[in-house]
Amino acid sequence: MAEFRIEVRQFLAANARLRTGDESDWSRNVASTDEVVAADFRRRCHEWQKILYDNGWAGLAWPESFGGRGLTPAHQIVFGQEMAEFDVTSGFLTAAQALVGPTLMAHGTPEQQERYLAPLLSGEESWCQLFSEPGAGSDLASIATRAVLDGDEYVVNGQKVWTSSAQYADFGILIARTDPDAPKHGGITYFIVDMNSPGIDVRPLVQAQGVAHFNEVFLSDVRIPADNMVGPLGGGWKVTKTTLRSESSMISGASQSTGYPTVIATARRTGAVNDPVMRQKLAQVYSDERILKWMGWRTQTAVMQGRYELALHGSLLKNFFTNALTHRVELGLEMEGAEGMLLHEAEGDGFWQYQCLNQFAPKIGGGTEQVHKNNVSEQVLGLPRELLEDRDMPWIETRRS
Ligand SMILES: Cc1cc2nc3c(=O)[nH]c(=O)nc-3n(C[C@H](O)[C@H](O)[C@H](O)COP(=O)(O)OP(=O)(O)OC[C@H]3O[C@@H](n4cnc5c(N)ncnc54)[C@H](O)[C@@H]3O)c2cc1C
């Protein structure tokens, strides 16, 4: 593994610049209010992914038969550790690969795998996840979007929401209800949808930061070839669980980033380093950062040694990460004092102000904090499962918002 690490470093040093770890980090541009800056971010993500792909560094743990390197998760971890030191990211393309790749490898037909996996890995085609709906988020199996067979196509009607990057996506993974009389988990089917199909209306949702990270997506008589079904008719929940599991490991794997250099820079600039109360809070935030890092290392070491039973539950990691982020952001704003009330006029084009508004995204996306607490109570502490009285009831008879 040491040799592999050296090889990774050499590749990165030749192709990327070291990260400074402060607010100059361009990866924040994903949500820039300036469309030119945001478009530049997307371009750089595509470029970086292409560099990885062309040099054999994309899909390290994907099987070779699907265009990957066929290495182990440990190799992927080492690559991630080294890449974290550099000012590069594949951004939203990484998320799409983590969600779509394992799902198609596990449940797609050979034709689907042949058609979609390579352009997914090279970043040539981008994807979005059309799961959540206005009445189905945490309780995803309640989805109401309908798909009805007509000849050799399904006709889809419904609404999705919070669909990240749908405005740039070429394809979407979509779940829809094909049998309303089956219990809610049983009547769902999983599809691939071409986002340029007639009847798809993508409407960006503008967030408090003034940017549109996600969208509402309206589907009106959208025709999807039956060949685009992933997994069996009515068997979409099992496929969905594959996607959600990959999403969870992606999120917990990414939960280590530290923002401490920026905290210290703000403390020095504002004089907070000399204030005893602020110093206590700085120590608290520093402790969070160290604990988070160690939690991540513990999980990574467990994976690298194949001792998965020692890995921390992803929900623990995610909730610790999002709470650490909140402590950091609150301290950043407190140190700035009155300046903390400004937006772009504040230091670093309103770095802490942006982080403050953005902290809720990871707390909700990929499962809310409360749902992850439920996971911990059931899967780590072994407490009784939540009561779901509508589990076996036909979906059509369930109470829905
Ligand atoms: C940044 C971001 C990106 C996202 N991207 C996508 C995407 O690309 N595609 C997609 O399909 N979705 C996406 N989502 C949607 C996300 O998956 C949902 O927002 C999330 O699952 C919560 O669902 P909801 O918003 O409907 O809230 P609800 O499920 O309605 O929850 C409302 C409140 O009730 C609480 N609650 C609900 N059920 C329970 C329970 N059983 N026990 C305790 N408390 C509970 C929740 O914790 C929350 O506080 C994204 C969300 C965010 C924030």
The ligand as an ORCA input file, in Angstrom:
! r2SCAN-3c Opt
* xyz 0 1
  C     -28.789     19.571      0.134
  C     -29.843     18.560     -0.176
  C     -29.758     17.832     -1.342
  C     -30.746     16.883     -1.641
  N     -30.648     16.226     -2.843
  C     -31.603     15.333     -3.169
  C     -31.564     14.688     -4.450
  O     -30.671     14.936     -5.265
  N     -32.534     13.812     -4.756
  C     -33.546     13.518     -3.902
  O     -34.383     12.682     -4.241
  N     -33.642     14.144     -2.677
  C     -32.705     15.040     -2.306
  N     -32.776     15.703     -1.103
  C     -33.937     15.455     -0.246
  C     -33.624     14.731      1.053
  O     -33.361     13.375      0.831
  C     -34.838     14.952      1.966
  O     -34.920     16.351      2.227
  C     -34.708     14.216      3.274
  O     -34.786     12.826      3.066
  C     -35.807     14.643      4.265
  O     -37.063     14.560      3.685
  P     -38.077     15.779      3.745
  O     -37.378     17.015      3.306
  O     -39.307     15.378      2.995
  O     -38.433     15.963      5.285
  P     -39.447     15.100      6.117
  O     -39.189     13.648      5.913
  O     -40.829     15.576      5.859
  O     -39.022     15.458      7.593
  C     -39.511     16.631      8.274
  C     -39.012     16.564      9.703
  O     -39.547     15.401     10.372
  C     -38.507     14.610     10.896
  N     -38.833     13.183     10.754
  C     -39.372     12.583      9.660
  N     -39.516     11.259      9.879
  C     -39.026     11.016     11.118
  C     -38.919      9.855     11.914
  N     -39.289      8.672     11.458
  N     -38.386      9.977     13.170
  C     -37.987     11.200     13.640
  N     -38.097     12.353     12.928
  C     -38.605     12.258     11.693
  C     -37.286     14.943     10.065
  O     -36.093     14.660     10.770
  C     -37.486     16.431      9.805
  O     -37.027     17.189     10.892
  C     -31.828     16.665     -0.765
  C     -31.918     17.412      0.410
  C     -30.948     18.356      0.711
  C     -31.074     19.156      1.967
*
